[in-house]
């Protein structure tokens, strides 16, 4: 994954990527809405450098509410186990 997470809590102010051989980077948005970059470098090489430099601005996040009883939390997790929204392979 070549790109940082962009959401309500992390803003990417500046981002540059330099890759040995200057390959074409294919960019797409994954199932979760993340920007994903992939590349192929087929030339013979002794070294591969991916230099990623970025500046981010982070924003504070409220801690989740933890007032539910443990049994209730385990029950909610058990329900998620049988109803996956997405399975990455």
Number of C-alpha atoms within 10 A of each C-alpha: 10 15 17 16 16 14 12 10 12 14 15 15 9 10 12 10 13 12 15 12 12 11 13 12 14 10 13 12 10 10 11 7 11 15 16 16 15 13 14 9 13 8 7 6 9 5 6 10 9 11 11 13 10 12 11 15 10 13 10 8 8 5 6 6 6 8 7 8 8 10 9 10 12 11 10 11 11 11 10 11 9 8 8 8 8 8 6 4 3
